Amino acid sequence: MNATRDKINIGITVQIVQKQDQRIGKLTKGIVKRIFTLSNFHPHGIKVELENGKIGRVQNII
């Protein structure tokens, strides 16, 4: 899906793919704590940190 940064806010629930899971496509669900990507779009997804400390690129907004 690759959501744009303006659709991602702190506190929303998303599915991310972590770096080590990119090849297998495993998604991790969580609540956005921080947004790292500054531009509005990134081809691999906006990079965020979840409340559980996991970091990855947003694939879906739930």
N, C-alpha and C positions, 0 to 999 in steps of 0.2 A: 504493500500500500504506500509506504514512504510518505508519512504525513509531513506537512510543512511546520516550521517552528511556531508559527502563529496559532496553530491548532493545539499545541502542546503547552499545558500549564502545570505548575506545581500543584500536586494533590490529585491529579487525574490518574485513572488506572489504565495501564498500557501493557502491551506485550513487547519485550525486547529480545534481541538475539545478542548473546554475549560473544566476545571475540573467539573464545575456544569452541563455541557451538555453531559458528558460521557455516562450516562445511556440512554439518548434519542438519542444520536448520532448526535446532531445538529452541523453542521460545520460552521465555521466563516472564511470568506475570507479576506486576507489582505497581506501587504508587510512586509517581515521580517526586523526587526530593530536590534534585538539581538538574539544570539543563546546561550542557557543555557547548553544544554547537551554537556559534554566534550567527551564522548565515540562516536565512529563512528556509533553505532547501539544501539537502545533501543526498547524493545518489544512493548511498547505503542506509540512509535513515538518520534522524537527529539523535545525537549521542546524549544520553541522560544517565543519572544515578538514581536508583530506586531507594526507597526508605530502608530496605534491608541491606543496603550497601553495594548491591550488584550494579555493574556498569555495562551498558550496551546501547545498541541503536534501536530506536522505536520502529516496530514493524506494523503494529496495529494499535488503535485506540479503542478501548472497551467501554 
